Amino acid sequence: MKLSRLLHSARTALRSEKGRRAATRATDTVADTARRASPRHSAKIDQAQQSARKYLDRQ
């Protein structure tokens, strides 16, 4: 699958409430896993998670 098609599918999914909820859950899961893997970088991980949530809230 081409990357452009994958991006288009992801953007389309973010237009629905269900897609936004799934993206938020995925963001939380990834951030939690990253914090466990590298606790000393938790400030940067929190910042990235906050940016992702802001983006998702705008969609």
N, C-alpha and C positions, 0 to 999 in steps of 0.2 A: 504494500500500500504506500502510495506517495505521501510524503510529509505534508504537503499542502492539503491533501484530502483528509488526513488525520486532524489537522488544525481546523479545517472547516467543520468537521464532525464535532469536535470539542466545542467550538463556538456555538454551534447550533444547540448542543446539549445545554449550554449555559443559559439559554433563553427560557428554559423551563424551570419551574420551582424544584422539581425532582432532580434535575441536573445540577442546580446550584447546591442543593443539600448534599448530593454525592461528592461534589468537589470540595465542599467544606469539610466533610468527614475525611476525605482523602488528605486534605491539607493538615488536619489535626493529627491524623495517624502518622504521616511522614514527619511532622515536627516532633512528636513524642519519640519516635524511633531515633531521630537524629540527636535529640537531647540525651537519650540513653547511650548512644554510641559515642558521643563527644560532649560530655557535660561542660567542659571549659569553654565551649563555643555557644552556650545557651543564649547569651545576649543577642548574638547575630541570628540565631535560629528564631528567637522570638520576634526580632525585627522583620525577618523574611515572612514569618507566619502572619504578622500583622499587615504587611503589605499585600499578601495574597488575599486576606479577608477583605481588605478595603476594595481590592479589585473585584472580588466576587460580589460584594454588596452593591457595587455600581452597576453590575450587569442586570 
